[in-house]
């Protein structure tokens, strides 16, 4: 039976067969060439004939190397990474492997600094066949954009502060903005989180919000307020004159939503004003 041809993917995970063992490591079947996995990365008990999951990259001499270390992202993905070094060759990012990830100077959207984090896209440079990254993420967004609707829940990756607020990558497809004057929750830069489409502008730009939009949001705020009252002996010293910062610290909601939630609960007869606060009936 003819042996099936092995196809490998640089910059990604591969399941490869061990075909040779030497003192300094093992060689894996890479089809057209044998690929070294150094001894320090070989899982205990691995023997010739076993298949192991490895990540493939090139070393400083452009040789294919396999590792069981897991990078923070692979080729074809966006990642929020820290700059470790800048030298005459370019910018080098920590992506979880021994060898750092290169951002050529021409792939900076603006000057990158050591210690700071940036959103980049990881790809293979067709001229050098090396794994590199680019901070010019617009070039790597799909040409066909997802059609979003206002109020739609989406996954975002916040990645850059601006004068307006925080730029975010939406569903790995396009970009949007969380406006700083509307932020009432902590935003974890570089971490996937949920948000809602607030507005899709005529020019295609997208406004985001962390709050549920419309009636559902106020219903959620009413439940939050009732739970807080129950947990605080049925009383909260909050009212329409309380500073927005205090309301947010207590309930994680804006003062505007707080007033709407209180108004709704007053109409339903579930709370009443008492002294300088709200009493659960």
Secondary structure per residue as TSV (DSSP state, phi and psi in degrees):
chain	resnum	aa	ss	phi	psi
A	1	X	-	360.0	129.1
A	2	X	-	-70.1	134.0
A	3	X	-	-69.1	134.3
A	4	X	-	-67.8	136.9
A	5	X	-	-67.4	134.7
A	6	X	-	-86.9	127.3
A	7	X	-	-109.7	130.2
A	8	X	-	-115.3	156.4
A	9	X	-	-125.4	111.7
A	10	X	T	-68.0	137.3
A	11	X	T	79.1	12.9
A	12	X	S	-138.7	176.2
A	13	X	E	-83.7	139.4
A	14	X	E	-134.1	147.2
A	15	X	E	-105.7	105.8
A	16	X	E	-122.9	153.4
A	17	X	E	-89.2	138.3
A	18	X	E	-78.2	124.3
A	19	X	E	-118.9	-12.3
A	20	X	E	-157.0	145.1
A	21	X	E	-126.9	131.8
A	22	X	E	-127.6	176.1
A	23	X	T	-62.1	-37.1
A	24	X	T	-93.4	-1.0
A	25	X	E	162.7	-163.0
A	26	X	E	-126.2	156.1
A	27	X	E	-108.7	139.0
A	28	X	E	-109.0	152.4
A	29	X	E	-75.6	108.6
A	30	X	-	-107.0	20.1
A	31	X	S	80.2	-94.0
A	32	X	S	-77.0	-14.9
A	33	X	S	-152.1	159.6
A	34	X	E	-88.1	140.1
A	35	X	E	-116.1	125.7
A	36	X	E	-78.9	134.7
A	37	X	E	-116.1	114.0
A	38	X	E	-58.1	151.8
A	39	X	G	-51.9	-38.7
A	40	X	G	-66.7	-16.5
A	41	X	G	-105.0	1.7
A	42	X	S	-82.5	126.9
A	43	X	-	-60.8	142.2
A	44	X	T	-59.6	135.3
A	45	X	T	89.2	-1.3
A	46	X	-	-68.0	137.2
A	47	X	-	-136.5	167.2
A	48	X	T	-58.4	134.7
A	49	X	T	99.6	-17.3
A	50	X	-	-74.9	152.4
A	51	X	E	-106.3	132.5
A	52	X	E	-129.6	150.3
A	53	X	E	-86.0	123.5
A	54	X	E	-136.5	156.6
A	55	X	E	-101.7	135.1
A	56	X	E	-107.2	131.5
A	57	X	E	-146.5	178.5
A	58	X	E	-108.7	141.0
A	59	X	-	-82.8	-174.1
A	60	X	T	-64.6	-17.0
A	61	X	T	-104.7	17.7
A	62	X	S	66.2	20.4
A	63	X	-	-87.7	143.0
A	64	X	E	-67.9	131.2
A	65	X	E	-130.7	142.4
A	66	X	E	-108.3	147.6
A	67	X	E	-147.4	152.2
A	68	X	S	-96.1	0.2
A	69	X	-	-66.6	150.3
A	70	X	-	-111.4	112.8
A	71	X	-	-67.6	162.7
A	72	X	S	-68.6	-21.4
A	73	X	-	-161.1	164.1
A	74	X	-	-122.7	177.0
A	75	X	T	-55.8	135.4
A	76	X	T	91.6	6.6
A	77	X	-	-123.7	155.3
A	78	X	E	-89.0	148.5
A	79	X	E	-150.8	150.0
A	80	X	E	-105.7	101.4
A	81	X	E	-122.6	156.9
A	82	X	E	-94.6	136.8
A	83	X	E	-76.9	124.7
A	84	X	E	-96.6	-33.3
A	85	X	E	-157.7	151.9
A	86	X	E	-131.8	124.7
A	87	X	E	-140.7	-165.2
A	88	X	T	-67.5	-15.8
A	89	X	T	-87.8	-25.6
A	90	X	E	149.5	-157.7
A	91	X	E	-105.3	136.9
A	92	X	E	-117.4	128.8
A	93	X	E	-108.7	146.6
A	94	X	E	-81.8	114.6
A	95	X	-	-122.4	20.3
A	96	X	S	95.9	-0.6
A	97	X	S	-112.0	168.2
A	98	X	S	-62.4	-42.6
A	99	X	S	-87.9	126.1
A	100	X	-	-74.3	163.1
A	101	X	E	-95.7	127.9
A	102	X	E	-87.1	133.2
A	103	X	E	-110.1	107.6
A	104	X	-	-58.8	149.4
A	105	X	G	-55.0	-34.5
A	106	X	G	-70.9	-10.1
A	107	X	G	-102.5	11.6
A	108	X	-	-83.8	138.5
A	109	X	S	-81.4	-31.5
A	110	X	S	-155.6	169.4
A	111	X	-	-57.2	128.5
A	112	X	-	-99.5	143.0
A	113	X	-	-119.1	146.3
A	114	X	T	-59.4	134.8
A	115	X	T	92.4	-16.3
A	116	X	-	-93.0	158.4
A	117	X	E	-107.9	146.3
A	118	X	E	-141.8	150.6
A	119	X	E	-83.3	129.4
A	120	X	E	-135.3	162.7
A	121	X	E	-113.4	133.8
A	122	X	E	-99.4	129.7
A	123	X	E	-150.8	175.4
A	124	X	E	-103.7	123.8
A	125	X	E	-69.9	117.8
A	126	X	T	-65.8	-24.5
A	127	X	T	-79.3	-39.3
A	128	X	T	-104.8	-12.4
A	129	X	T	60.4	27.4
A	130	X	E	-104.7	153.2
A	131	X	E	-80.6	123.7
A	132	X	E	-136.3	177.4
A	133	X	E	-133.7	156.8
A	134	X	E	-133.2	138.8
A	135	X	S	-91.5	-1.4
A	136	X	-	-87.8	71.3
A	137	X	G	-68.4	-22.0
A	138	X	G	-54.8	-34.4
A	139	X	G	-66.5	-21.3
A	140	X	G	-109.8	5.5
A	141	X	S	-79.8	145.9
A	142	X	-	-58.1	144.3
A	143	X	S	-71.4	-30.6
A	144	X	S	-94.4	113.2
A	145	X	-	-87.2	148.5
A	146	X	-	-69.7	141.1
A	147	X	-	-90.7	110.0
A	148	X	-	-96.1	154.8
A	149	X	-	-117.5	149.4
A	150	X	T	-62.1	133.1
A	151	X	T	92.6	-8.7
A	152	X	-	-68.8	135.7
A	153	X	E	-80.4	132.5
A	154	X	E	-136.9	164.7
A	155	X	E	-97.7	129.7
A	156	X	E	-126.0	156.7
A	157	X	E	-126.6	100.6
A	158	X	E	-69.5	135.0
A	159	X	E	-140.7	-12.4
A	160	X	E	-154.2	131.2
A	161	X	E	-80.3	138.9
A	162	X	-	-132.4	178.1
A	163	X	S	-62.8	-29.6
A	164	X	S	-83.2	-33.6
A	165	X	E	165.8	-125.5
A	166	X	E	-127.0	125.0
A	167	X	E	-77.4	140.3
A	168	X	E	-133.7	146.8
A	169	X	E	-90.9	126.1
A	170	X	E	-104.8	117.6
A	171	X	T	51.0	32.5
A	172	X	T	53.3	27.6
A	173	X	T	-126.0	-36.0
A	174	X	E	-158.2	-178.1
A	175	X	E	-117.3	152.8
A	176	X	E	-148.1	178.9
A	177	X	E	-130.2	135.1
A	178	X	E	-97.4	117.1
A	179	X	E	-79.0	134.4
A	180	X	G	-64.1	-27.8
A	181	X	G	-78.6	-0.9
A	182	X	G	-117.7	7.9
A	183	X	-	-88.5	114.6
A	184	X	-	-118.8	9.2
A	185	X	S	-132.8	157.1
A	186	X	-	-70.3	139.0
A	187	X	-	-112.5	122.4
A	188	X	-	-90.2	104.8
A	189	X	T	-62.1	133.3
A	190	X	T	81.2	3.8
A	191	X	S	-113.6	135.7
A	192	X	E	-64.2	135.1
A	193	X	E	-153.4	170.8
A	194	X	E	-92.5	147.1
A	195	X	E	-149.8	-178.2
A	196	X	E	-132.2	144.9
A	197	X	E	-73.9	114.5
A	198	X	E	-86.4	-41.9
A	199	X	E	-159.2	137.6
A	200	X	E	-106.6	112.1
A	201	X	-	-77.0	163.2
A	202	X	T	-61.0	-30.5
A	203	X	T	-84.7	5.5
A	204	X	S	91.6	-9.9
A	205	X	-	-70.3	148.1
A	206	X	E	-120.2	128.9
A	207	X	E	-95.4	136.3
A	208	X	E	-115.6	159.7
A	209	X	E	-144.4	151.0
A	210	X	S	-89.4	-7.7
A	211	X	S	-96.5	142.3
A	212	X	-	-60.7	136.4
A	213	X	-	-91.8	139.3
A	214	X	S	84.2	-153.5
A	215	X	H	-58.5	-41.0
A	216	X	H	-59.7	-35.6
A	217	X	H	-64.8	-43.6
A	218	X	H	-67.6	-37.8
A	219	X	H	-61.1	-40.3
A	220	X	H	-65.7	-39.3
A	221	X	H	-65.5	-37.2
A	222	X	H	-63.0	-42.3
A	223	X	H	-64.7	-42.6
A	224	X	H	-59.7	-43.5
A	225	X	H	-66.5	-43.5
A	226	X	H	-62.3	-41.5
A	227	X	H	-64.0	-41.2
A	228	X	H	-64.6	-39.4
A	229	X	H	-64.0	-43.5
A	230	X	H	-62.0	-35.1
A	231	X	H	-83.0	-7.4
A	232	X	T	-124.6	45.0
A	233	X	T	55.5	36.7
A	234	X	T	67.6	16.5
A	235	X	E	-143.7	136.3
A	236	X	E	-131.0	129.9
A	237	X	-	-84.4	68.4
A	238	X	-	-133.1	142.3
A	239	X	-	-152.5	-174.3
A	240	X	T	-72.2	-4.5
A	241	X	T	-101.5	-4.9
A	242	X	S	-68.4	140.4
A	243	X	-	-61.2	142.0
A	244	X	H	-55.2	-35.9
A	245	X	H	-64.7	-37.3
A	246	X	H	-70.3	-41.4
A	247	X	H	-61.0	-44.9
A	248	X	H	-65.4	-41.0
A	249	X	H	-62.5	-31.7
A	250	X	H	-84.6	-38.9
A	251	X	H	-124.7	-5.8
A	252	X	S	55.2	44.8
A	253	X	S	-144.3	159.2
A	254	X	-	-73.1	160.6
A	255	X	H	-63.6	-36.0
A	256	X	H	-60.6	-46.0
A	257	X	H	-69.1	-36.2
A	258	X	H	-58.5	-46.4
A	259	X	H	-64.6	-38.7
A	260	X	H	-67.3	-39.8
A	261	X	H	-66.2	-43.7
A	262	X	H	-62.0	-44.6
A	263	X	H	-58.6	-42.2
A	264	X	H	-65.0	-42.0
A	265	X	H	-70.8	-31.7
A	266	X	H	-64.1	-44.6
A	267	X	H	-63.6	-33.8
A	268	X	T	-81.9	-4.5
A	269	X	T	72.8	24.1
A	270	X	S	-95.4	-19.7
A	271	X	E	-139.4	165.8
A	272	X	E	-147.9	157.5
A	273	X	E	-74.6	139.1
A	274	X	E	-145.5	122.1
A	275	X	T	53.9	-119.8
A	276	X	T	-104.0	19.3
A	277	X	E	-146.6	-157.9
A	278	X	E	-119.6	136.0
A	279	X	E	-115.5	131.8
A	280	X	E	-80.9	126.4
A	281	X	-	-86.4	360.0
